Every structure is written in structure tokens, then in C-alpha cells.
Amino acid sequence: MDIPACDSGKFCIHSEMMYHCTHWYSTQNEHETYRVVDVEGRRAVVAVGYIDESINPELMREARAVFDSIVFRSFK
């Protein structure tokens, strides 16, 4: 993807308004992983993202391990 060729040099991920982007990527190295689960009829969204190359890769590995270990359970 050629992000500089996108609108204002941003690739819009999602927006809460029709003509204004509220969340975007400005480089090709940015990425996020989302988990969406149903918890007793309610939606839970958990995300981990990488948006800054200056972040220590070890911290990102730790964040990813925590993210991957999350388990939702019902205790009815």
C-alpha cells in the first residue's frame, strides 16, 4: 500500500464520523490485532497495536504474550 498516496497521507482504519477519520495508520509498519468476543450477550473488544518503531521489541513481545493469554469465562 502506498500510504503517502492516500488521503492526507493516512490510511483510515475506522471513523466515528462520515467525513472525518478518527483512527488511521501513517506508515506501513503500523498494525493492530483485535479480539472480539461475546461475553454473556455483550461485546468485548481487546486490541494490541504496534504504531511506533521506537517501541522496544521486547516490550511488544510481552504485550503480545499478555494479549494472547487473555481468556474470557462466564461464572454464572
C-alpha positions in Angstrom: 0.0 0.0 0.0 1.3 3.5 -0.8 0.2 5.4 2.3 1.5 8.8 1.1 -0.8 8.5 -1.9 -3.8 8.0 0.5 -6.0 10.9 1.7 -3.7 13.3 3.7 -1.0 10.6 3.9 -3.2 8.5 6.1 -4.9 5.1 5.7 -8.2 5.3 7.6 -8.8 2.3 9.8 -12.2 3.4 11.2 -14.1 6.5 11.9 -16.9 7.6 14.1 -17.9 10.3 11.7 -18.8 10.2 8.0 -16.2 12.7 6.7 -13.5 12.6 9.4 -11.1 9.7 10.1 -10.7 9.1 13.9 -8.1 6.3 13.7 -5.5 5.8 11.0 -2.1 4.5 10.0 0.5 6.8 8.7 3.2 4.2 7.9 3.3 0.7 6.5 4.8 -0.7 9.7 1.8 0.0 11.9 -0.5 -2.8 12.7 -3.1 -3.9 15.3 -4.7 -7.2 16.3 -8.2 -7.2 17.7 -10.1 -9.9 19.5 -13.9 -9.5 19.7 -15.8 -11.9 21.9 -19.4 -12.3 23.2 -19.5 -12.2 27.0 -23.0 -13.0 28.1 -24.6 -11.1 25.2 -22.2 -8.1 25.5 -19.4 -7.4 23.1 -15.9 -7.2 24.5 -13.1 -5.8 22.3 -9.4 -6.2 23.2 -6.6 -4.8 21.0 -2.9 -4.7 20.9 -1.1 -2.5 18.4 2.3 -1.5 17.1 2.4 2.1 15.9 5.8 3.4 16.8 9.1 1.9 15.6 10.9 3.3 18.7 9.0 0.9 21.0 11.3 -1.7 22.4 10.6 -5.0 20.6 10.9 -6.9 23.9 8.0 -4.8 25.3 5.9 -5.6 22.2 6.6 -9.4 22.7 5.5 -9.1 26.3 2.4 -7.2 25.3 1.6 -9.8 22.7 2.0 -12.6 25.2 -0.4 -10.9 27.6 -2.9 -10.3 24.8 -2.7 -13.9 23.7 -3.2 -15.2 27.2 -6.5 -13.4 27.9 -9.4 -15.8 28.4 -13.0 -14.7 28.9 -15.1 -17.0 31.1 -18.6 -16.9 32.4 -19.0 -17.6 36.2 -22.8 -17.9 36.3 
